[in-house]
Amino acid sequence: MNLSEIFKAYDIRGTVPDQVNPELARALGAAVARFVGTQEIVVARDMRASGVELVAAFAEGAATQGVATVDLGMASTDFLYFAAGHLDRPGAMFTASHNPAQYNGVKLCLAGARPIGRDTGLLEIEELTAEFLANPPATVAPLTSERDLLQAWVDHVHSFIDVTSLRPLKIVADTANGMGGLVVPLVMAGLPFEVEILYPELDGSFPNHPADPIQEENLVDLKAAVLERGADVGLAFDGDADRVFLVDERAEGVSGSLTTAMVADAMLAKYPGSTVLYNCICSKVVPEIITAAGGTGVRTKVGHSFIKADMERTGAVFGGEHSGHYYYRDNFRADSGIITAMVVLELMSKRNVPLSELVAPYRVYAASGELNTEVADPRGAVAALAAHLEGTDATLDHLDGLTVTYGDWWYNLRPSNTEPLLRLNVEAANDAEVARRVAEVQSLLASLA
């Protein structure tokens, strides 16, 4: 087994059963237990059928190192992060997030929900996993207990808002047969909302549409339902429900960048002068809003392990990604889709305006959205482009992939950290200019191939 194919920059992800299977999970359990050196690891899984035996095998592996597992059962990834912070234990979440049904994987964290990524332990865990695959330790009975933290989690989510300020709102949530089907009803219960959930059944085969709300085609059903029901807002969650995307009352999508700007503005009103993080593919409006609100903006790489480390380093109160991940200092610096949904619903309630009006001040630029292309060598393509642009009037930035700025428009090109794809994001003054620049960049890439 070639572990380098499934150990990514900040998680483990591959196809079942050829890449991710009980044998791997058992070795990984031993490796993580050896690496963290604690007596307990909190584990959870999403709704994928393969998760049951993978969690069991992981527990068996951890037990070979004398380490017990605390099993939360099915959970969203942000619930697992909460448990790791609340219990001050390392965590392992079995999920492949938005990937198709044939995938599964693991997101790991240290005690206190501190991140584990390539530079903060994942490489060592990969090496230990290889050792345990080559020389499996003697089997012992798993040391497993169960823990119900759902009410504690709901109380924690509610602590981010003033529940008494909420007003009646009509909400449609598309959970895409993912873990939002568990989380949303729990968090919304008892609040003055009329909530309809599309595809609430927990089904890892994703029978209705992929659980990847950054792709426009996966918002079609939600947008139609918002208009048909006369809803105030639509919420679209990904498979493990740590991401959320918004749809306004006119069925217009709100990008992760716009949500980041809106929430950053609100957080800086609550915590004046704070630091806010944003990743390198966020719209220019995000740092502009942070500065205008009196905050300090810090630009980061894409990916949760990088951002969480920067959250701790800078003491940032909030961080956002264009991909729909939103991070909170008071959530153990971890990301949460449902907390973000609640923050937005509170804003709508307090200001008593529709979501479209809330978002309007942040709709300054036009963007392409993330355009993905399969290429034989994504990193080679980025390197070729950088070499071609050296010495031109373009400003080049290598923080994450390649960001190319021409003053009034810019783009970022980077290899995916989780899939064999080249990701392109373009931003310009208006939609026509974006379309022209996308065609220009894609033509250039084709000529360099």
C-alpha positions as a Markdown table, in Angstrom:
| # | Residue | x | y | z |
|---|---|---|---|---|
| 1 | Met | 0.0 | 0.0 | 0.0 |
| 2 | Asn | 1.4 | 3.4 | -1.0 |
| 3 | Leu | 0.5 | 5.5 | 2.0 |
| 4 | Ser | 1.6 | 8.7 | 0.4 |
| 5 | Glu | -1.4 | 8.5 | -1.9 |
| 6 | Ile | -3.8 | 8.8 | 1.0 |
| 7 | Phe | -1.9 | 10.9 | 3.6 |
| 8 | Lys | -2.7 | 14.4 | 2.4 |
| 9 | Ala | -1.6 | 17.8 | 3.7 |
| 10 | Tyr | -4.0 | 17.8 | 6.6 |
| 11 | Asp | -6.0 | 14.6 | 6.6 |
| 12 | Ile | -6.1 | 11.0 | 5.4 |
| 13 | Arg | -8.4 | 10.2 | 2.5 |
| 14 | Gly | -8.8 | 7.4 | 0.0 |
| 15 | Thr | -11.1 | 4.9 | -1.6 |
| 16 | Val | -12.7 | 1.9 | 0.2 |
| 17 | Pro | -11.6 | -0.9 | 0.5 |
| 18 | Asp | -8.5 | -0.7 | -1.7 |
| 19 | Gln | -6.9 | 2.2 | 0.1 |
| 20 | Val | -8.9 | 2.7 | 3.3 |
| 21 | Asn | -9.8 | -0.5 | 5.1 |
| 22 | Pro | -9.8 | -2.1 | 8.6 |
| 23 | Glu | -6.1 | -3.2 | 8.1 |
| 24 | Leu | -5.1 | 0.4 | 7.6 |
| 25 | Ala | -7.4 | 1.7 | 10.4 |
| 26 | Arg | -5.9 | -0.8 | 12.8 |
| 27 | Ala | -2.4 | 0.3 | 12.0 |
| 28 | Leu | -3.4 | 3.9 | 12.1 |
| 29 | Gly | -5.0 | 3.4 | 15.5 |
| 30 | Ala | -1.7 | 2.1 | 16.9 |
| 31 | Ala | 0.2 | 4.8 | 15.2 |
| 32 | Val | -2.0 | 7.7 | 16.5 |
| 33 | Ala | -1.9 | 6.1 | 20.0 |
| 34 | Arg | 1.9 | 5.9 | 19.9 |
| 35 | Phe | 2.2 | 9.5 | 18.6 |
| 36 | Val | -0.2 | 11.2 | 21.1 |
| 37 | Gly | 1.0 | 9.2 | 24.1 |
| 38 | Thr | -2.3 | 9.7 | 26.0 |
| 39 | Gln | -4.7 | 7.3 | 27.7 |
| 40 | Glu | -7.7 | 8.1 | 25.6 |
| 41 | Ile | -8.6 | 9.2 | 22.1 |
| 42 | Val | -12.1 | 10.5 | 21.2 |
| 43 | Val | -13.4 | 8.9 | 18.0 |
| 44 | Ala | -16.5 | 9.5 | 15.8 |
| 45 | Arg | -17.7 | 8.8 | 12.3 |
| 46 | Asp | -20.0 | 10.2 | 9.7 |
| 47 | Met | -22.8 | 8.3 | 8.0 |
| 48 | Arg | -20.7 | 6.3 | 5.5 |
| 49 | Ala | -21.3 | 2.6 | 6.0 |
| 50 | Ser | -17.6 | 1.7 | 6.0 |
| 51 | Gly | -17.1 | 3.9 | 9.1 |
| 52 | Val | -18.5 | 1.3 | 11.5 |
| 53 | Glu | -15.7 | -1.3 | 10.9 |
| 54 | Leu | -13.1 | 1.4 | 10.5 |
| 55 | Val | -13.7 | 2.9 | 13.9 |
| 56 | Ala | -13.8 | -0.6 | 15.5 |
| 57 | Ala | -10.4 | -1.4 | 13.8 |
| 58 | Phe | -8.9 | 1.9 | 14.9 |
| 59 | Ala | -10.0 | 1.1 | 18.5 |
| 60 | Glu | -8.3 | -2.3 | 18.3 |
| 61 | Gly | -5.1 | -0.7 | 17.0 |
| 62 | Ala | -5.1 | 1.9 | 19.8 |
| 63 | Ala | -5.6 | -0.8 | 22.4 |
| 64 | Thr | -2.4 | -2.5 | 21.3 |
| 65 | Gln | -0.6 | 0.6 | 22.7 |
| 66 | Gly | -2.7 | 0.6 | 25.9 |
| 67 | Val | -4.8 | 3.5 | 24.7 |
| 68 | Ala | -8.6 | 3.5 | 25.1 |
| 69 | Thr | -11.1 | 5.2 | 22.7 |
| 70 | Val | -14.2 | 7.2 | 23.7 |
| 71 | Asp | -16.7 | 6.6 | 21.0 |
| 72 | Leu | -19.2 | 9.4 | 20.2 |
| 73 | Gly | -20.9 | 7.4 | 17.5 |
| 74 | Met | -22.1 | 9.3 | 14.5 |
| 75 | Ala | -21.2 | 13.0 | 14.6 |
| 76 | Ser | -20.4 | 16.0 | 12.5 |
| 77 | Thr | -16.7 | 16.9 | 12.3 |
| 78 | Asp | -17.2 | 20.1 | 14.3 |
| 79 | Phe | -18.9 | 18.1 | 17.0 |
| 80 | Leu | -15.8 | 15.8 | 17.2 |
| 81 | Tyr | -13.6 | 18.9 | 17.5 |
| 82 | Phe | -15.8 | 20.2 | 20.3 |
| 83 | Ala | -15.5 | 16.9 | 22.1 |
| 84 | Ala | -11.7 | 17.0 | 21.7 |
| 85 | Gly | -11.6 | 20.5 | 23.2 |
| 86 | His | -14.2 | 19.9 | 25.9 |
| 87 | Leu | -12.6 | 16.6 | 27.1 |
| 88 | Asp | -9.0 | 17.8 | 26.4 |
| 89 | Arg | -8.4 | 14.6 | 24.5 |
| 90 | Pro | -6.9 | 13.8 | 21.0 |
| 91 | Gly | -9.6 | 13.1 | 18.4 |
| 92 | Ala | -10.1 | 11.0 | 15.2 |
| 93 | Met | -13.0 | 11.7 | 12.9 |
| 94 | Phe | -13.7 | 9.1 | 10.3 |
| 95 | Thr | -15.0 | 11.0 | 7.3 |
| 96 | Ala | -14.2 | 11.8 | 3.7 |
| 97 | Ser | -16.2 | 15.1 | 3.9 |
| 98 | His | -17.6 | 16.0 | 0.5 |
| 99 | Asn | -15.9 | 13.2 | -1.4 |
| 100 | Pro | -18.1 | 10.6 | -3.2 |
| 101 | Ala | -19.5 | 7.6 | -1.5 |
| 102 | Gln | -16.6 | 5.2 | -2.4 |
| 103 | Tyr | -14.2 | 7.4 | -0.2 |
| 104 | Asn | -13.5 | 7.5 | 3.5 |
| 105 | Gly | -10.8 | 8.9 | 5.6 |
| 106 | Val | -9.7 | 10.4 | 8.9 |
| 107 | Lys | -9.3 | 13.9 | 10.3 |
| 108 | Leu | -7.0 | 14.0 | 13.4 |
| 109 | Cys | -6.5 | 16.5 | 16.1 |
| 110 | Leu | -4.5 | 16.7 | 19.3 |
| 111 | Ala | -5.9 | 17.3 | 22.8 |
| 112 | Gly | -7.8 | 20.6 | 22.9 |
| 113 | Ala | -8.7 | 20.2 | 19.2 |
| 114 | Arg | -5.2 | 21.5 | 18.2 |
| 115 | Pro | -4.5 | 20.5 | 14.6 |
| 116 | Ile | -2.5 | 17.7 | 13.2 |
| 117 | Gly | -1.3 | 18.3 | 9.7 |
| 118 | Arg | 1.7 | 17.4 | 7.5 |
| 119 | Asp | 4.0 | 19.7 | 9.4 |
| 120 | Thr | 2.5 | 19.0 | 12.9 |
| 121 | Gly | 2.6 | 15.2 | 13.2 |
| 122 | Leu | 0.9 | 13.7 | 10.2 |
| 123 | Leu | 4.2 | 12.7 | 8.6 |
| 124 | Glu | 5.3 | 10.9 | 11.7 |
| 125 | Ile | 1.9 | 9.2 | 12.0 |
| 126 | Glu | 2.3 | 8.1 | 8.4 |
| 127 | Glu | 5.7 | 6.6 | 9.1 |
| 128 | Leu | 4.4 | 4.8 | 12.3 |
| 129 | Thr | 1.4 | 3.5 | 10.3 |
| 130 | Ala | 3.8 | 2.0 | 7.7 |
| 131 | Glu | 5.7 | 0.3 | 10.5 |
| 132 | Phe | 2.6 | -1.2 | 12.1 |
| 133 | Leu | 1.3 | -2.4 | 8.7 |
| 134 | Ala | 4.6 | -4.2 | 8.2 |
| 135 | Asn | 4.8 | -5.6 | 11.7 |
| 136 | Pro | 1.2 | -5.7 | 13.2 |
| 137 | Pro | 1.2 | -5.8 | 17.0 |
| 138 | Ala | -0.5 | -8.7 | 18.8 |
| 139 | Thr | -4.3 | -8.3 | 18.9 |
| 140 | Val | -5.8 | -7.3 | 22.2 |
| 141 | Ala | -9.4 | -6.5 | 23.2 |
| 142 | Pro | -10.4 | -2.9 | 22.4 |
| 143 | Leu | -10.6 | -0.5 | 25.3 |
| 144 | Thr | -13.8 | 1.4 | 24.3 |
| 145 | Ser | -16.4 | 3.4 | 26.1 |
| 146 | Glu | -19.3 | 5.6 | 24.8 |
| 147 | Arg | -20.0 | 9.2 | 25.7 |
| 148 | Asp | -23.0 | 11.3 | 24.9 |
| 149 | Leu | -22.0 | 15.0 | 24.6 |
| 150 | Leu | -24.8 | 16.1 | 22.2 |
| 151 | Gln | -26.5 | 18.4 | 24.7 |
| 152 | Ala | -23.2 | 19.9 | 25.8 |
| 153 | Trp | -22.5 | 20.5 | 22.1 |
| 154 | Val | -25.9 | 22.2 | 21.5 |
| 155 | Asp | -25.3 | 24.4 | 24.5 |
| 156 | His | -21.9 | 25.3 | 23.2 |
| 157 | Val | -23.2 | 26.3 | 19.8 |
| 158 | His | -25.9 | 28.4 | 21.4 |
| 159 | Ser | -23.3 | 30.2 | 23.5 |
| 160 | Phe | -22.1 | 32.1 | 20.4 |
| 161 | Ile | -25.3 | 34.0 | 20.1 |
| 162 | Asp | -28.0 | 35.8 | 22.1 |
| 163 | Val | -30.8 | 33.2 | 21.8 |
| 164 | Thr | -33.3 | 35.7 | 23.2 |
| 165 | Ser | -32.6 | 38.0 | 20.2 |
| 166 | Leu | -33.8 | 35.5 | 17.6 |
| 167 | Arg | -36.9 | 36.3 | 15.7 |
| 168 | Pro | -39.2 | 33.9 | 13.7 |
| 169 | Leu | -37.5 | 32.9 | 10.4 |
| 170 | Lys | -38.3 | 30.4 | 7.8 |
| 171 | Ile | -35.3 | 28.2 | 7.0 |
| 172 | Val | -34.6 | 25.5 | 4.5 |
| 173 | Ala | -31.5 | 23.4 | 5.1 |
| 174 | Asp | -30.1 | 21.0 | 2.5 |
| 175 | Thr | -28.1 | 18.5 | 4.5 |
| 176 | Ala | -27.5 | 16.2 | 1.4 |
| 177 | Asn | -28.0 | 13.0 | 3.4 |
| 178 | Gly | -24.9 | 14.0 | 5.5 |
| 179 | Met | -24.3 | 14.7 | 9.1 |
| 180 | Gly | -26.3 | 18.0 | 9.0 |
| 181 | Gly | -29.3 | 15.7 | 9.2 |
| 182 | Leu | -28.3 | 15.0 | 12.8 |
| 183 | Val | -26.9 | 18.4 | 13.8 |
| 184 | Val | -29.4 | 20.9 | 12.4 |
| 185 | Pro | -32.6 | 19.5 | 14.2 |
| 186 | Leu | -30.7 | 19.3 | 17.5 |
| 187 | Val | -29.4 | 22.9 | 17.4 |
| 188 | Met | -32.6 | 24.4 | 16.0 |
| 189 | Ala | -35.0 | 22.7 | 18.5 |
| 190 | Gly | -36.8 | 25.2 | 20.7 |
| 191 | Leu | -35.7 | 28.2 | 18.7 |
| 192 | Pro | -38.3 | 30.5 | 16.9 |
| 193 | Phe | -37.5 | 29.1 | 13.5 |
| 194 | Glu | -39.6 | 27.1 | 11.0 |
| 195 | Val | -37.1 | 24.6 | 9.6 |
| 196 | Glu | -37.5 | 22.3 | 6.7 |
| 197 | Ile | -34.7 | 19.9 | 5.9 |
| 198 | Leu | -34.0 | 18.5 | 2.5 |
| 199 | Tyr | -32.6 | 15.0 | 2.4 |
| 200 | Pro | -32.3 | 14.6 | 6.2 |
| 201 | Glu | -31.8 | 10.8 | 6.0 |
| 202 | Leu | -28.2 | 9.8 | 7.0 |
| 203 | Asp | -27.0 | 8.0 | 3.9 |
| 204 | Gly | -23.4 | 7.8 | 2.9 |
| 205 | Ser | -24.3 | 6.7 | -0.6 |
| 206 | Phe | -25.6 | 10.3 | -1.3 |
| 207 | Pro | -28.7 | 9.2 | -3.3 |
| 208 | Asn | -29.9 | 12.7 | -4.1 |
| 209 | His | -26.8 | 14.8 | -4.9 |
| 210 | Pro | -23.2 | 15.1 | -3.8 |
| 211 | Ala | -22.6 | 16.7 | -0.4 |
| 212 | Asp | -20.4 | 19.4 | -1.8 |
| 213 | Pro | -22.1 | 22.8 | -1.6 |
| 214 | Ile | -19.3 | 24.8 | -3.1 |
| 215 | Gln | -20.4 | 23.4 | -6.5 |
| 216 | Glu | -23.2 | 25.4 | -7.9 |
| 217 | Glu | -25.1 | 22.3 | -9.3 |
| 218 | Asn | -25.5 | 21.0 | -5.8 |
| 219 | Leu | -27.4 | 24.1 | -4.7 |
| 220 | Val | -30.2 | 23.7 | -7.3 |
| 221 | Asp | -32.6 | 21.9 | -5.1 |
| 222 | Leu | -32.1 | 24.3 | -2.2 |
| 223 | Lys | -32.5 | 27.4 | -4.3 |
| 224 | Ala | -35.8 | 26.0 | -5.7 |
| 225 | Ala | -37.0 | 25.1 | -2.2 |
| 226 | Val | -36.2 | 28.6 | -0.9 |
| 227 | Leu | -38.3 | 30.3 | -3.6 |
| 228 | Glu | -41.1 | 27.7 | -3.4 |
| 229 | Arg | -41.4 | 28.0 | 0.4 |
| 230 | Gly | -40.8 | 31.7 | 0.6 |
| 231 | Ala | -38.0 | 31.0 | 3.0 |
| 232 | Asp | -35.8 | 33.7 | 4.5 |
| 233 | Val | -32.6 | 31.7 | 4.1 |
| 234 | Gly | -31.2 | 28.5 | 2.7 |
| 235 | Leu | -28.4 | 26.6 | 4.5 |
| 236 | Ala | -26.3 | 24.0 | 2.5 |
| 237 | Phe | -24.0 | 21.7 | 4.5 |
| 238 | Asp | -21.3 | 19.3 | 3.3 |
| 239 | Gly | -21.1 | 15.6 | 4.1 |
| 240 | Asp | -19.5 | 16.0 | 7.6 |
| 241 | Ala | -21.3 | 19.3 | 8.3 |
| 242 | Asp | -18.3 | 21.3 | 9.2 |
| 243 | Arg | -19.0 | 23.6 | 6.2 |
| 244 | Val | -22.0 | 25.7 | 5.4 |
| 245 | Phe | -23.0 | 27.8 | 2.4 |
| 246 | Leu | -25.8 | 30.4 | 2.4 |
| 247 | Val | -28.6 | 31.1 | -0.1 |
| 248 | Asp | -30.5 | 34.3 | 0.3 |
| 249 | Glu | -34.3 | 34.8 | 0.0 |
| 250 | Arg | -34.0 | 35.5 | -3.7 |
| 251 | Ala | -32.2 | 32.1 | -4.2 |
| 252 | Glu | -28.9 | 33.8 | -4.8 |
| 253 | Gly | -25.9 | 32.0 | -3.4 |
| 254 | Val | -23.5 | 33.7 | -0.9 |
| 255 | Ser | -19.9 | 32.7 | -1.4 |
| 256 | Gly | -17.6 | 31.6 | 1.4 |
| 257 | Ser | -15.7 | 34.9 | 0.9 |
| 258 | Leu | -18.8 | 37.0 | 1.4 |
| 259 | Thr | -19.8 | 35.0 | 4.5 |
| 260 | Thr | -16.3 | 35.4 | 5.8 |
| 261 | Ala | -16.5 | 39.2 | 5.3 |
| 262 | Met | -20.0 | 39.4 | 7.0 |
| 263 | Val | -19.0 | 37.3 | 10.0 |
| 264 | Ala | -15.7 | 39.1 | 10.3 |
| 265 | Asp | -17.5 | 42.4 | 10.5 |
| 266 | Ala | -19.8 | 41.1 | 13.2 |
| 267 | Met | -17.0 | 39.5 | 15.2 |
| 268 | Leu | -15.0 | 42.8 | 15.1 |
| 269 | Ala | -18.0 | 44.7 | 16.3 |
| 270 | Lys | -18.1 | 42.3 | 19.3 |
| 271 | Tyr | -14.4 | 42.1 | 19.8 |
| 272 | Pro | -12.9 | 45.5 | 18.6 |
| 273 | Gly | -9.4 | 45.6 | 17.3 |
| 274 | Ser | -9.0 | 41.8 | 17.1 |
| 275 | Thr | -7.1 | 39.7 | 14.5 |
| 276 | Val | -9.1 | 37.9 | 11.8 |
| 277 | Leu | -7.6 | 35.3 | 9.4 |
| 278 | Tyr | -8.6 | 34.7 | 5.8 |
| 279 | Asn | -7.1 | 32.3 | 3.3 |
| 280 | Cys | -5.3 | 33.3 | 0.1 |
| 281 | Ile | -8.2 | 32.6 | -2.2 |
| 282 | Cys | -10.7 | 34.8 | -0.3 |
| 283 | Ser | -12.0 | 37.9 | -2.1 |
| 284 | Lys | -10.2 | 41.2 | -1.7 |
| 285 | Val | -13.3 | 42.5 | 0.1 |
| 286 | Val | -12.4 | 40.4 | 3.1 |
| 287 | Pro | -9.1 | 42.2 | 4.1 |
| 288 | Glu | -10.8 | 45.5 | 3.1 |
| 289 | Ile | -13.6 | 44.9 | 5.5 |
| 290 | Ile | -11.3 | 43.8 | 8.3 |
| 291 | Thr | -9.3 | 46.9 | 8.0 |
| 292 | Ala | -12.4 | 49.2 | 7.7 |
| 293 | Ala | -13.8 | 47.5 | 10.9 |
| 294 | Gly | -10.5 | 48.3 | 12.8 |
| 295 | Gly | -9.2 | 44.7 | 12.9 |
| 296 | Thr | -5.9 | 43.2 | 11.8 |
| 297 | Gly | -6.1 | 40.8 | 8.8 |
| 298 | Val | -3.7 | 37.9 | 8.4 |
| 299 | Arg | -3.6 | 36.0 | 5.1 |
| 300 | Thr | -3.0 | 32.3 | 5.4 |
| 301 | Lys | -2.6 | 29.1 | 3.4 |
| 302 | Val | -5.7 | 27.1 | 2.5 |
| 303 | Gly | -6.5 | 24.2 | 4.9 |
| 304 | His | -7.8 | 23.7 | 8.4 |
| 305 | Ser | -4.5 | 22.6 | 10.0 |
| 306 | Phe | -2.7 | 25.6 | 8.7 |
| 307 | Ile | -5.4 | 28.0 | 9.8 |
| 308 | Lys | -5.8 | 26.5 | 13.2 |
| 309 | Ala | -2.1 | 26.8 | 13.9 |
| 310 | Asp | -2.2 | 30.4 | 12.8 |
| 311 | Met | -5.3 | 31.0 | 15.0 |
| 312 | Glu | -3.3 | 29.9 | 18.0 |
| 313 | Arg | -0.1 | 31.8 | 16.9 |
| 314 | Thr | -2.0 | 35.1 | 16.3 |
| 315 | Gly | -4.8 | 34.9 | 18.9 |
| 316 | Ala | -7.3 | 35.6 | 16.1 |
| 317 | Val | -10.9 | 35.8 | 17.1 |
| 318 | Phe | -12.2 | 34.4 | 13.8 |
| 319 | Gly | -10.9 | 33.0 | 10.5 |
| 320 | Gly | -12.7 | 32.2 | 7.2 |
| 321 | Glu | -12.0 | 30.3 | 4.0 |
| 322 | His | -13.6 | 30.7 | 0.6 |
| 323 | Ser | -14.4 | 27.0 | 0.8 |
| 324 | Gly | -17.0 | 27.5 | 3.6 |
| 325 | His | -14.9 | 26.7 | 6.6 |
| 326 | Tyr | -15.2 | 29.3 | 9.4 |
| 327 | Tyr | -13.0 | 29.1 | 12.6 |
| 328 | Tyr | -13.7 | 30.6 | 16.0 |
| 329 | Arg | -11.3 | 31.3 | 18.9 |
| 330 | Asp | -13.9 | 30.3 | 21.4 |
| 331 | Asn | -14.6 | 27.0 | 19.6 |
| 332 | Phe | -11.1 | 25.7 | 20.4 |
| 333 | Arg | -10.0 | 27.6 | 17.2 |
| 334 | Ala | -11.9 | 24.9 | 15.2 |
| 335 | Asp | -14.2 | 25.4 | 12.3 |
| 336 | Ser | -18.0 | 24.9 | 12.5 |
| 337 | Gly | -20.8 | 25.2 | 9.9 |
| 338 | Ile | -23.6 | 25.2 | 12.4 |
| 339 | Ile | -22.0 | 28.0 | 14.6 |
| 340 | Thr | -21.7 | 30.1 | 11.5 |
| 341 | Ala | -25.3 | 29.5 | 10.5 |
| 342 | Met | -26.4 | 30.6 | 14.0 |
| 343 | Val | -24.2 | 33.8 | 13.8 |
| 344 | Val | -25.8 | 34.7 | 10.5 |
| 345 | Leu | -29.4 | 34.0 | 11.8 |
| 346 | Glu | -28.7 | 36.2 | 14.8 |
| 347 | Leu | -27.5 | 39.0 | 12.5 |
| 348 | Met | -30.7 | 38.7 | 10.4 |
| 349 | Ser | -32.8 | 38.7 | 13.6 |
| 350 | Lys | -31.1 | 41.7 | 15.2 |
| 351 | Arg | -31.0 | 43.9 | 12.1 |
| 352 | Asn | -34.5 | 42.7 | 10.9 |
| 353 | Val | -33.4 | 42.8 | 7.3 |
| 354 | Pro | -33.3 | 40.0 | 4.6 |
| 355 | Leu | -30.1 | 38.2 | 4.0 |
| 356 | Ser | -29.7 | 39.8 | 0.6 |
| 357 | Glu | -29.6 | 43.3 | 2.3 |
| 358 | Leu | -27.1 | 42.0 | 4.9 |
| 359 | Val | -24.8 | 40.7 | 2.2 |
| 360 | Ala | -25.1 | 43.6 | -0.2 |
| 361 | Pro | -22.3 | 45.8 | 1.2 |
| 362 | Tyr | -19.9 | 43.0 | 0.6 |
| 363 | Arg | -20.8 | 42.3 | -3.0 |
| 364 | Val | -18.0 | 44.5 | -4.3 |
| 365 | Tyr | -16.2 | 42.2 | -6.8 |
| 366 | Ala | -17.1 | 39.3 | -9.1 |
| 367 | Ala | -15.5 | 35.9 | -8.8 |
| 368 | Ser | -15.3 | 32.7 | -10.9 |
| 369 | Gly | -15.8 | 30.3 | -8.1 |
| 370 | Glu | -13.4 | 27.4 | -7.8 |
| 371 | Leu | -12.7 | 25.9 | -11.2 |
| 372 | Asn | -11.2 | 22.4 | -11.1 |
| 373 | Thr | -9.2 | 20.7 | -13.8 |
| 374 | Glu | -7.6 | 17.2 | -13.8 |
| 375 | Val | -4.1 | 17.4 | -15.1 |
| 376 | Ala | -1.3 | 14.8 | -15.1 |
| 377 | Asp | 1.0 | 16.9 | -12.9 |
| 378 | Pro | -0.7 | 19.7 | -11.0 |
| 379 | Arg | 2.4 | 20.9 | -9.2 |
| 380 | Gly | 4.3 | 20.9 | -12.4 |
| 381 | Ala | 1.6 | 23.0 | -14.0 |
| 382 | Val | 1.9 | 25.6 | -11.3 |
| 383 | Ala | 5.7 | 25.7 | -11.5 |
| 384 | Ala | 5.5 | 26.1 | -15.3 |
| 385 | Leu | 3.2 | 29.0 | -15.0 |
| 386 | Ala | 5.4 | 30.7 | -12.4 |
| 387 | Ala | 8.4 | 30.4 | -14.6 |
| 388 | His | 6.5 | 31.8 | -17.5 |
| 389 | Leu | 5.4 | 34.9 | -15.6 |
| 390 | Glu | 8.8 | 35.7 | -14.0 |
| 391 | Gly | 9.9 | 39.1 | -15.2 |
| 392 | Thr | 6.4 | 40.2 | -16.4 |
| 393 | Asp | 4.3 | 43.0 | -14.9 |
| 394 | Ala | 2.4 | 40.4 | -12.8 |
| 395 | Thr | 3.0 | 40.3 | -9.0 |
| 396 | Leu | 3.6 | 36.7 | -7.9 |
| 397 | Asp | 2.9 | 35.3 | -4.5 |
| 398 | His | 3.8 | 31.7 | -3.5 |
| 399 | Leu | 2.1 | 31.4 | -0.1 |
| 400 | Asp | -0.1 | 28.6 | -1.4 |
| 401 | Gly | 0.2 | 27.6 | -5.0 |
| 402 | Leu | 0.6 | 30.7 | -7.1 |
| 403 | Thr | -1.3 | 34.0 | -6.7 |
| 404 | Val | -1.0 | 36.3 | -9.7 |
| 405 | Thr | -2.1 | 39.9 | -9.3 |
| 406 | Tyr | -2.5 | 42.5 | -12.0 |
| 407 | Gly | -3.9 | 45.4 | -9.9 |
| 408 | Asp | -7.6 | 45.3 | -10.8 |
| 409 | Trp | -7.8 | 41.5 | -11.1 |
| 410 | Trp | -6.1 | 38.5 | -9.7 |
| 411 | Tyr | -6.1 | 34.7 | -9.7 |
| 412 | Asn | -4.8 | 31.8 | -7.6 |
| 413 | Leu | -3.8 | 28.5 | -9.1 |
| 414 | Arg | -3.0 | 25.7 | -6.7 |
| 415 | Pro | -2.9 | 21.9 | -6.5 |
| 416 | Ser | -5.7 | 20.4 | -4.4 |
| 417 | Asn | -4.5 | 19.1 | -1.0 |
| 418 | Thr | -7.2 | 16.3 | -1.1 |
| 419 | Glu | -7.8 | 15.4 | -4.7 |
| 420 | Pro | -5.8 | 15.1 | -8.0 |
| 421 | Leu | -7.0 | 18.4 | -9.2 |
| 422 | Leu | -5.7 | 21.9 | -10.2 |
| 423 | Arg | -7.9 | 24.6 | -8.6 |
| 424 | Leu | -8.3 | 28.0 | -10.2 |
| 425 | Asn | -10.0 | 31.0 | -8.6 |
| 426 | Val | -10.3 | 34.4 | -10.5 |
| 427 | Glu | -11.6 | 37.7 | -9.2 |
| 428 | Ala | -12.2 | 40.9 | -11.2 |
| 429 | Ala | -14.5 | 43.9 | -11.3 |
| 430 | Asn | -17.6 | 42.3 | -12.9 |
| 431 | Asp | -18.8 | 39.0 | -14.4 |
| 432 | Ala | -17.9 | 39.8 | -18.0 |
| 433 | Glu | -14.3 | 40.7 | -16.9 |
| 434 | Val | -14.1 | 37.5 | -14.9 |
| 435 | Ala | -15.2 | 35.3 | -17.9 |
| 436 | Arg | -12.6 | 37.1 | -20.1 |
| 437 | Arg | -9.8 | 36.5 | -17.5 |
| 438 | Val | -10.7 | 32.9 | -16.9 |
| 439 | Ala | -10.5 | 32.2 | -20.6 |
| 440 | Glu | -7.2 | 34.0 | -20.8 |
| 441 | Val | -5.7 | 32.0 | -17.9 |
| 442 | Gln | -7.0 | 28.7 | -19.1 |
| 443 | Ser | -5.6 | 29.4 | -22.6 |
| 444 | Leu | -2.2 | 30.2 | -21.1 |
| 445 | Leu | -2.2 | 27.0 | -19.0 |
| 446 | Ala | -3.1 | 25.0 | -22.1 |
| 447 | Ser | -0.2 | 26.5 | -24.0 |
| 448 | Leu | 2.2 | 25.6 | -21.2 |
| 449 | Ala | 1.0 | 22.0 | -20.9 |
